[in-house]
Structure formats: C-alpha cells, structure tokens
Amino acid sequence: MDEFLNLVADILHREENSISLQDDFREYNEWDSLAALPFLAMINGE
C-alpha cells in the first residue's frame, strides 16, 4: 500500500509518505485534470 501512496504522491508532486488512505487527495491543490490522467493510467496498469 505504501508503494501505491508514494506513486500518488509522485503524481501530485508531493513528498513521499505525505499522504494517507484517509486523505481526500482530490482536495489537494496539486490535483487537477492533468494529475488525473497519470493516476488513471497507473490504476489501469499502463
């Protein structure tokens, strides 16, 4: 699970281990449509 969270942190240009599963990452200032694309690709395994 840490690897997944660190990948999300990387997509959002945040420090590793700076997010948790309880966070609503869509409320981060870094979250936008450009962040959504690599996130969707990551969860689709591409």
C-alpha positions in Angstrom: 0.0 0.0 0.0 2.9 2.4 0.7 4.1 2.0 -2.9 0.7 3.0 -4.2 0.5 6.0 -1.9 4.1 7.0 -2.9 3.1 6.8 -6.6 0.1 9.0 -6.0 2.4 11.4 -4.1 4.8 11.4 -7.1 1.9 12.2 -9.5 0.8 15.1 -7.2 4.4 16.3 -6.8 4.3 15.8 -3.0 6.8 14.4 -0.6 6.7 10.6 -0.2 4.8 9.4 2.8 3.0 12.8 2.8 -0.5 11.3 2.1 -2.5 8.6 3.7 -5.5 6.5 2.7 -7.7 8.7 4.9 -6.9 11.8 2.8 -9.2 13.0 0.1 -6.4 13.6 -2.4 -8.8 15.3 -4.9 -8.9 18.3 -2.4 -5.1 18.8 -2.7 -4.1 21.9 -4.6 -2.0 19.8 -6.8 -5.0 17.7 -8.0 -6.3 18.8 -11.4 -7.2 17.2 -14.7 -3.5 16.8 -15.6 -2.9 14.9 -12.4 -6.0 12.7 -13.1 -4.6 11.3 -16.3 -1.4 9.6 -15.0 -3.4 8.5 -11.9 -5.9 6.7 -14.1 -3.2 5.2 -16.2 -1.5 4.0 -13.0 -4.6 2.2 -11.7 -5.3 0.7 -15.1 -1.7 -0.8 -15.1 -0.5 1.1 -18.1 
